[in-house]
Every structure is written in C-alpha cells, then in structure tokens.
Amino acid sequence: METMDGILPSDGFDPFDLNRPHARWEQFRKEEPIFYHEPSGYWVVSRFDDIKAIFDDWKTFSSENAQKPMRPMSEAGRQILKEGGFTAYSGLTARVPPDHTRIRKVAQSCFGPRRFKSIEPQIEEIVKTHLDKLEAAGRDGKPVDFWDIVAYPVPAHVLFTLMGIPDRDVPKIKQYGASRGKMTWSDLSDEEMIPVAHDMVAYWQYIHDLLDMRRDAPGDDFPSDLLRLQAEGADISNEEIAGVLYSTLFAGHETTSTFMGNYVIAMMQNPEAWDAIKADPSLIPNAVEEMLRYMPSVVGWRRKARTEAVVGGVRLPAGAEVLMITGSANRDESQFPDGEKLDITRQNARTHLSFGYGIHYCLGFQLAKMEGAVLLRQLSERFPDLCLAPGFEAEYHRNITFRVPTSVMVQLGGAA
C-alpha cells in the first residue's frame, strides 16, 4: 500500500538498524504487513497472526536458514575456519524433524525446571555479587554502565554454573558469544570477519575440550548429563552433543543479557511501572512477561518456504526466505491492545513470541524468566531511586535478530 506521495513504508528500510524501529514496524503492520525486501532477499512479515502461523507450520516453513550468516564468510575467514577444524552446526534452532525432535528430547530431559530450580540460590548470590559491584561503582553518584557491570556478566555466570564452566573462563566465552552473534546475524565487512573466524575456531575447540574433560571426569552439570544419557543409549552423536553446547553456550546467556539491559531501559522510561513493582513485588512475574513482549532481546527470526505458500493473503514462492519481525508482532494491536504501551498488568502478556512458538520454542525460557525476576526484585529492593543517566539514549548494535544495547548508563540514587 502506497502513501499519498507514492512512498512505501518499506522504502529505505535497513533491517540491521535496530535503534528506533518501532514506529516503522507499526507502519508495516498497518500498511505493508508482508513485502519483499530486495537488498536482503527476504520477505518481511510483521503481524502477529502471520508470524505465529509461519512458526506453527514447520513443514512448509523450514528453520534450515535460521543460523545462515546474513553475509557469507569472506574467503580469508573460510580458510581460518577450515584450518581450525570448525564444523559446528546448530544445536536445535536450524534443525528440522526428525533430527530436531530426537535431539531436543535428549536435551530437554536434562535442561529443565529441576536443574534450574537447583541453582536458584546460586542465581540469587550471583545477582547480589554483581549488584554489589554496581553499588561500589556508582557510590559517588556518577553514571555507571549497568550493561557492563550487571547485565552482560550475570547470565553467563548463571549458565556456566549449569555447564560446570569455571568463572575464569567467563570473559572469553562471552567474547566467543558476541562473535557468534556477529557472524550469523550482522553485516560484517571482510576485514571484520577475520577476528570473528578466529573466535569461532577457539569456541569450537573449547566445547570439544570441555566434553573430553567431562568424559574423563563427569560432574553434576549439563554436558555430563548429555554424555551420561548417550552412554545409557540415548540416540545422540558426539557432534550433536557438541552442537547443542555450541548453541546453548551462546543463546543461554547472550539473549538474557540483552533482555536484562533492555528491561532496565524500559523500566526507567516508564516510572509508573517501576513504582508499581517497588510497591508490590508480586507484580514481578507478569512484569517480566510484559517486558519480554515490549523490549525483547530477539526481534527477528528466519524461515525458508519449502513450497509455494500463502500467508496473510500474500503468495510466497517456493524457496522464499522469510524474516519474521517478532519484535513487531509483540506490539500488534490485534493481539495486544495499546501494544506500544508498557503495561505490567497486561493479562495476555505471556502470549508474546519472544521465545518463538511451536516446535522450536526456546529450551531455556524458564531459566531466562527466573533470572529476570530475581534481578528485578533485587534491583527494586536495593536501588529504588535507580534512573537512567541524564541525556542517555540507548544505541544498538547492527543486527537483524538480536537487539543488543551498546551500554545502559544509570544513576543509582540513594541505595537502600
């Protein structure tokens, strides 16, 4: 649908620019809900019902391109990966049944509520330790970077507790995760791909070294559980176990870090919600769901049409690559009335698509929500006067899927 001056809402659209996308996404939903974006080669879908239908129809819309690099690795980068023995493939997100079903069944049996609940006291302590660091850094009233001190490291320490990875390795695993995100979902130059390729080789080697150590000395952790189930006859290969860790060691902390950074920004920009949480902590679980809807870390997923298909009245050709803007779907007025507003009492907040939908629904969703709730409660108790630093406006890394802030500058006020 064209406007009066003949300009389409999608004209000049840059899917990698996630700085202030919501007004344009709203325009897409109203005026151009499905369109072909020639520069990227993707069909872009922005409405809730259309995206949910695509997620649900995995036989037509394959996830095989979910991990496909947006820009092919440079020749120099490919050489580094080849010489370094990098053969990683998706753990689950880019797999399709029956392999997806088989591998997910094994992984889910040892990465679920029982194990998450068992480390809840450690989650509380990890959050407290990093809020202590935040308090020390902001004691004199100067702005401090919540992203760098809390949001970035906390989910890694939590996940690595589950994984049995020592704290000393957190910085390098976080670095590998950042490189993984850039390699797959950003638009790197040939030169920028070189250090990323080196990190991927190191990351893949780290995973294999970890599995070798757990074979020799099993522990009470996720890698050991996978190897134990394999030894007991579970149908999962060594490379598939490595692939599960390749995905989990990334997705299990990068997405939660980003969510924590984004929800602090959302809370501080909506002081009435922040005041309500401070007054009534029982609002926190639903507030976490609403912030997952309103300011998620993942705002786009990709699928590939195996056959010709019709979505939202638009015919997509066989082989069509589809970008689902889930960040837009989460604000669709047809599903979420007044969807551009943060409402922590919203009754259907949990129907958001931030964890996906259908067979690829996020394996660690309960852990992410648990971490989010613990942090929000401790923040509201310890820093009731928390606010964004004067003049701070969030900026986001270029990416087509992960909406990652470059910093989250805050002032603590009077700590409780």
C-alpha positions as CSV (number, residue, x, y, z in Angstrom):
1,M,0.0,0.0,0.0
2,E,1.5,3.3,-1.1
3,T,1.1,6.6,0.8
4,M,-0.3,9.7,-0.9
5,D,3.1,10.7,-2.2
6,G,3.8,7.2,-3.6
7,I,6.4,6.2,-1.0
8,L,6.1,2.8,0.6
9,P,6.7,2.3,4.3
10,S,9.5,-0.2,3.4
11,D,11.4,2.3,1.2
12,G,14.9,2.7,2.6
13,F,14.3,0.0,5.2
14,D,17.5,-1.2,6.8
15,P,16.7,-4.4,8.8
16,F,20.1,-4.2,10.6
17,D,19.3,-0.9,12.2
18,L,17.5,-1.6,15.5
19,N,18.0,1.8,17.1
20,R,14.4,3.2,16.9
21,P,12.5,0.6,14.8
22,H,9.1,0.6,16.5
23,A,7.4,3.4,14.6
24,R,8.3,1.9,11.3
25,W,7.3,-1.6,12.4
26,E,3.9,-0.2,13.3
27,Q,3.7,1.3,9.8
28,F,4.5,-2.1,8.3
29,R,1.7,-3.7,10.3
30,K,-0.8,-1.1,9.2
31,E,0.2,-0.5,5.6
32,E,2.6,-3.2,4.3
33,P,2.5,-6.2,6.6
34,I,4.3,-8.6,4.1
35,F,6.7,-7.3,1.5
36,Y,9.8,-8.4,-0.4
37,H,13.0,-6.6,0.7
38,E,15.2,-6.7,-2.4
39,P,18.5,-5.6,-0.7
40,S,18.5,-8.6,1.8
41,G,16.5,-11.0,-0.4
42,Y,14.0,-11.6,2.4
43,W,10.2,-11.5,2.6
44,V,9.5,-9.4,5.7
45,V,6.5,-10.3,7.8
46,S,5.4,-8.1,10.7
47,R,1.9,-9.1,12.0
48,F,1.3,-11.4,15.0
49,D,-1.1,-13.8,13.3
50,D,1.0,-14.2,10.2
51,I,4.2,-14.8,12.2
52,K,2.5,-17.3,14.5
53,A,1.2,-19.2,11.5
54,I,4.6,-19.4,10.0
55,F,6.1,-20.7,13.3
56,D,3.4,-23.2,13.6
57,D,3.7,-24.6,10.0
58,W,7.2,-26.1,10.3
59,K,6.6,-28.5,7.4
60,T,6.2,-25.6,5.0
61,F,8.4,-23.1,6.7
62,S,11.7,-24.8,7.5
63,S,14.1,-23.4,10.1
64,E,17.1,-24.5,8.0
65,N,18.1,-20.9,7.4
66,A,17.8,-19.7,11.0
67,Q,21.6,-19.9,11.5
68,K,22.6,-18.9,8.0
69,P,25.0,-15.9,8.0
70,M,23.4,-12.8,6.7
71,R,26.6,-12.1,4.8
72,P,28.7,-15.1,3.6
73,M,32.0,-15.5,5.4
74,S,34.9,-14.0,3.4
75,E,37.5,-16.3,1.7
76,A,40.1,-15.5,4.3
77,G,37.6,-16.2,7.1
78,R,36.5,-19.5,5.5
79,Q,40.2,-20.6,5.3
80,I,40.6,-19.8,9.1
81,L,37.5,-21.9,9.9
82,K,38.6,-24.8,7.7
83,E,42.2,-24.9,9.0
84,G,40.9,-24.6,12.6
85,G,38.6,-27.6,12.2
86,F,35.4,-25.6,12.7
87,T,32.5,-27.9,11.7
88,A,29.8,-26.5,14.1
89,Y,26.1,-26.8,13.1
90,S,23.1,-25.6,15.0
91,G,22.1,-27.4,18.2
92,L,18.4,-27.2,17.6
93,T,17.1,-23.9,16.1
94,A,18.2,-24.7,12.5
95,R,17.4,-28.4,12.6
96,V,14.1,-29.9,11.3
97,P,12.3,-33.1,12.4
98,P,13.0,-35.9,12.8
99,D,16.5,-34.9,13.9
100,H,15.2,-31.8,15.8
101,T,12.7,-34.0,17.7
102,R,15.2,-36.6,18.6
103,I,17.9,-34.2,19.8
104,R,15.5,-31.9,21.6
105,K,14.0,-34.8,23.6
106,V,17.5,-35.7,24.9
107,A,18.5,-32.1,25.7
108,Q,15.2,-31.2,27.3
109,S,15.4,-34.2,29.7
110,C,18.5,-32.6,31.4
111,F,18.0,-28.9,30.8
112,G,14.8,-28.1,32.5
113,P,13.0,-27.0,35.7
114,R,14.6,-29.5,38.1
115,R,18.1,-28.3,37.2
116,F,17.2,-24.6,37.0
117,K,15.5,-24.8,40.5
118,S,18.5,-26.5,42.0
119,I,20.7,-23.5,41.2
120,E,18.2,-20.8,42.3
121,P,20.3,-20.0,45.5
122,Q,23.4,-19.5,43.3
123,I,21.4,-17.2,41.0
124,E,20.5,-15.1,43.9
125,E,24.1,-14.9,45.0
126,I,25.4,-14.2,41.5
127,V,23.0,-11.3,41.1
128,K,23.8,-9.9,44.6
129,T,27.5,-10.0,43.9
130,H,27.2,-8.0,40.7
131,L,24.8,-5.5,42.3
132,D,27.5,-5.0,45.0
133,K,29.8,-4.1,42.2
134,L,27.3,-1.8,40.7
135,E,26.8,-0.1,44.1
136,A,30.6,0.3,44.6
137,A,31.0,1.8,41.1
138,G,28.1,4.3,41.5
139,R,28.7,5.2,45.1
140,D,29.7,8.8,44.3
141,G,26.6,9.5,42.2
142,K,28.4,9.3,38.9
143,P,26.7,7.4,35.9
144,V,27.7,3.7,35.7
145,D,27.1,1.2,32.9
146,F,24.6,-1.3,34.1
147,W,25.2,-3.3,30.9
148,D,28.9,-3.8,31.6
149,I,28.7,-4.4,35.3
150,V,25.5,-6.5,35.7
151,A,23.5,-7.4,32.5
152,Y,26.5,-8.6,30.5
153,P,28.2,-10.9,33.0
154,V,25.3,-12.2,35.3
155,P,23.6,-14.6,32.8
156,A,27.0,-16.0,31.8
157,H,27.8,-16.9,35.4
158,V,24.4,-18.5,35.9
159,L,24.6,-20.5,32.7
160,F,28.2,-21.6,33.3
161,T,27.1,-22.8,36.8
162,L,24.8,-25.1,34.9
163,M,27.5,-26.0,32.5
164,G,30.2,-26.6,35.1
165,I,32.5,-24.0,33.5
166,P,34.9,-22.1,35.8
167,D,34.3,-18.4,36.4
168,R,37.7,-17.6,35.0
169,D,36.5,-18.6,31.5
170,V,33.5,-16.2,31.5
171,P,35.2,-13.3,29.7
172,K,36.4,-15.5,26.8
173,I,33.1,-17.4,26.4
174,K,31.3,-14.0,26.4
175,Q,33.7,-12.9,23.6
176,Y,33.0,-16.0,21.6
177,G,29.3,-15.5,22.0
178,A,29.5,-11.9,20.8
179,S,31.5,-13.1,17.8
180,R,28.9,-15.8,17.1
181,G,26.1,-13.2,17.1
182,K,28.1,-11.1,14.6
183,M,29.0,-13.9,12.3
184,T,25.4,-15.1,11.9
185,W,23.1,-12.1,12.2
186,S,25.2,-9.0,11.4
187,D,26.6,-7.5,8.2
188,L,30.3,-7.6,8.8
189,S,32.9,-6.4,6.3
190,D,35.5,-8.9,5.1
191,E,38.1,-7.4,7.4
192,E,35.7,-7.6,10.4
193,M,35.2,-11.3,9.7
194,I,38.8,-12.3,10.4
195,P,38.8,-11.9,14.3
196,V,35.3,-13.5,14.3
197,A,36.6,-16.5,12.5
198,H,39.4,-16.9,14.9
199,D,37.0,-16.7,17.8
200,M,34.8,-19.4,16.3
201,V,37.7,-21.8,15.9
202,A,38.6,-21.2,19.6
203,Y,35.0,-21.6,20.7
204,W,34.5,-24.9,18.9
205,Q,37.8,-26.2,20.3
206,Y,36.7,-25.1,23.8
207,I,33.5,-27.1,23.5
208,H,35.3,-30.2,22.4
209,D,37.9,-29.8,25.2
210,L,35.1,-29.4,27.7
211,L,33.4,-32.6,26.5
212,D,36.7,-34.5,26.7
213,M,37.2,-33.3,30.3
214,R,33.6,-34.5,31.2
215,R,34.2,-37.9,29.7
216,D,37.2,-38.3,31.9
217,A,35.7,-36.7,35.0
218,P,31.9,-36.4,34.9
219,G,30.3,-33.7,37.1
220,D,26.8,-32.5,38.1
221,D,26.2,-30.4,35.0
222,F,24.6,-30.2,31.6
223,P,27.4,-31.6,29.5
224,S,27.9,-34.5,31.9
225,D,24.2,-35.2,31.7
226,L,24.2,-35.4,27.9
227,L,27.2,-37.7,27.9
228,R,25.6,-39.9,30.6
229,L,22.4,-40.2,28.6
230,Q,24.4,-41.0,25.4
231,A,26.3,-43.8,27.3
232,E,22.9,-45.1,28.5
233,G,21.8,-45.5,24.9
234,A,20.2,-42.1,24.1
235,D,20.2,-41.5,20.3
236,I,22.6,-38.5,20.1
237,S,26.0,-38.4,18.5
238,N,29.2,-36.7,19.7
239,E,28.9,-33.9,17.1
240,E,25.3,-33.4,18.0
241,I,26.2,-33.0,21.7
242,A,28.8,-30.5,20.7
243,G,26.2,-28.7,18.5
244,V,23.8,-28.5,21.5
245,L,26.6,-26.9,23.6
246,Y,27.6,-24.6,20.7
247,S,24.0,-23.2,20.7
248,T,23.3,-23.3,24.5
249,L,26.6,-21.6,25.4
250,F,25.6,-18.8,23.2
251,A,21.8,-18.5,23.4
252,G,21.7,-19.3,27.1
253,H,23.4,-16.1,28.2
254,E,23.5,-13.6,25.3
255,T,19.8,-13.4,25.0
256,T,19.3,-13.0,28.8
257,S,22.0,-10.3,29.0
258,T,20.3,-8.4,26.3
259,F,16.9,-8.8,27.9
260,M,18.2,-7.5,31.2
261,G,19.7,-4.5,29.6
262,N,16.6,-3.7,27.6
263,Y,14.2,-4.1,30.5
264,V,16.1,-1.7,32.7
265,I,15.8,0.8,30.0
266,A,12.1,0.1,29.7
267,M,11.5,0.3,33.4
268,M,13.4,3.6,33.7
269,Q,11.4,5.1,30.8
270,N,8.2,4.0,32.4
271,P,8.5,5.2,36.0
272,E,4.9,4.3,36.9
273,A,5.7,0.7,36.2
274,W,8.9,0.9,38.3
275,D,6.9,2.5,41.2
276,A,4.3,-0.2,41.0
277,I,6.9,-3.0,41.2
278,K,8.6,-1.3,44.2
279,A,5.2,-1.1,45.9
280,D,4.1,-4.6,45.1
281,P,6.8,-7.3,44.3
282,S,4.0,-9.8,43.5
283,L,3.7,-7.9,40.1
284,I,7.2,-9.1,39.1
285,P,6.4,-12.4,37.3
286,N,3.9,-10.7,35.0
287,A,6.1,-7.7,34.6
288,V,8.8,-10.0,33.3
289,E,6.4,-11.4,30.7
290,E,5.3,-7.9,29.7
291,M,8.9,-6.7,29.3
292,L,9.7,-9.8,27.2
293,R,6.8,-8.6,25.0
294,Y,7.7,-5.0,25.0
295,M,11.5,-4.9,24.9
296,P,12.7,-8.4,23.9
297,S,16.3,-9.3,23.0
298,V,15.3,-11.3,19.9
299,V,13.3,-9.2,17.5
300,G,13.5,-11.3,14.3
301,W,13.6,-15.0,13.2
302,R,14.1,-16.5,9.8
303,R,12.4,-19.3,7.9
304,K,12.5,-20.8,4.4
305,A,9.4,-21.8,2.4
306,R,9.9,-25.3,1.1
307,T,6.9,-25.0,-1.2
308,E,4.8,-22.1,-2.5
309,A,2.6,-20.8,0.3
310,V,0.1,-18.1,1.1
311,V,0.5,-16.0,4.2
312,G,-1.8,-13.2,5.1
313,G,-3.2,-13.2,1.6
314,V,0.3,-12.9,0.0
315,R,1.6,-15.7,-2.1
316,L,5.2,-16.6,-1.3
317,P,7.2,-18.6,-3.9
318,A,8.9,-21.9,-3.1
319,G,12.3,-21.2,-1.7
320,A,11.3,-17.8,-0.3
321,E,13.4,-16.7,2.6
322,V,11.3,-15.1,5.3
323,L,12.3,-12.6,8.0
324,M,9.6,-12.6,10.8
325,I,9.9,-9.4,12.8
326,T,8.7,-10.8,16.1
327,G,9.5,-7.5,17.8
328,S,6.8,-6.0,15.7
329,A,4.4,-8.9,16.3
330,N,4.7,-8.4,20.0
331,R,3.2,-4.9,19.7
332,D,0.4,-5.9,17.2
333,E,-2.8,-4.2,18.4
334,S,-4.9,-7.1,17.2
335,Q,-3.2,-9.3,19.9
336,F,-2.1,-6.7,22.4
337,P,-4.5,-3.7,22.6
338,D,-2.5,-0.5,23.1
339,G,0.6,-2.6,22.2
340,E,3.0,0.3,22.1
341,K,2.5,0.9,25.8
342,L,4.2,-1.0,28.6
343,D,1.6,-2.4,30.9
344,I,2.9,-4.7,33.6
345,T,-0.6,-5.9,34.5
346,R,-1.4,-6.9,30.9
347,Q,-3.4,-10.1,31.1
348,N,-2.2,-11.8,28.0
349,A,1.5,-10.6,28.2
350,R,2.8,-14.2,28.2
351,T,1.4,-14.8,24.7
352,H,4.4,-12.9,23.3
353,L,6.6,-14.5,20.6
354,S,9.9,-13.6,22.3
355,F,10.7,-17.3,22.9
356,G,9.4,-18.3,19.5
357,Y,6.4,-20.6,19.0
358,G,5.8,-24.3,18.2
359,I,8.4,-27.0,18.0
360,H,11.4,-24.5,18.3
361,Y,10.1,-22.8,21.4
362,C,13.1,-21.7,23.5
363,L,14.5,-24.6,25.6
364,G,15.7,-22.3,28.4
365,F,12.7,-20.0,28.7
366,Q,12.1,-20.9,32.4
367,L,15.7,-20.1,33.3
368,A,15.6,-16.7,31.5
369,K,12.4,-15.7,33.3
370,M,13.8,-16.9,36.7
371,E,16.9,-14.8,36.2
372,G,14.9,-11.8,35.1
373,A,12.6,-12.0,38.1
374,V,15.5,-12.4,40.6
375,L,17.3,-9.4,39.2
376,L,14.2,-7.2,39.1
377,R,13.3,-8.0,42.7
378,Q,16.8,-7.3,44.0
379,L,17.1,-4.1,41.9
380,S,13.9,-2.7,43.2
381,E,14.8,-3.5,46.8
382,R,18.4,-2.2,46.7
383,F,18.1,0.7,44.2
384,P,14.6,2.2,44.5
385,D,15.9,5.5,43.1
386,L,17.5,4.0,40.1
387,C,17.2,6.1,36.9
388,L,18.8,6.5,33.5
389,A,21.8,8.8,33.4
390,P,20.9,12.4,32.3
391,G,21.0,12.6,28.5
392,F,21.4,8.8,28.0
393,E,19.7,7.4,24.9
394,A,20.2,3.8,24.1
395,E,22.1,2.8,20.9
396,Y,22.0,-0.7,19.5
397,H,24.5,-2.9,17.6
398,R,23.7,-3.6,14.0
399,N,22.0,-6.9,13.8
400,I,18.9,-8.5,12.2
401,T,17.9,-10.6,15.1
402,F,19.4,-9.6,18.5
403,R,18.6,-6.0,19.7
404,V,21.7,-5.5,21.9
405,P,22.4,-2.2,23.6
406,T,25.9,-0.8,23.4
407,S,25.5,0.5,27.0
408,V,22.9,1.1,29.7
409,M,24.1,4.2,31.7
410,V,22.3,4.6,35.0
411,Q,22.5,6.6,38.2
412,L,21.8,4.7,41.5
413,G,20.4,7.5,43.7
414,G,20.2,6.5,47.3
415,A,20.8,2.8,47.7
416,A,18.6,1.1,50.2
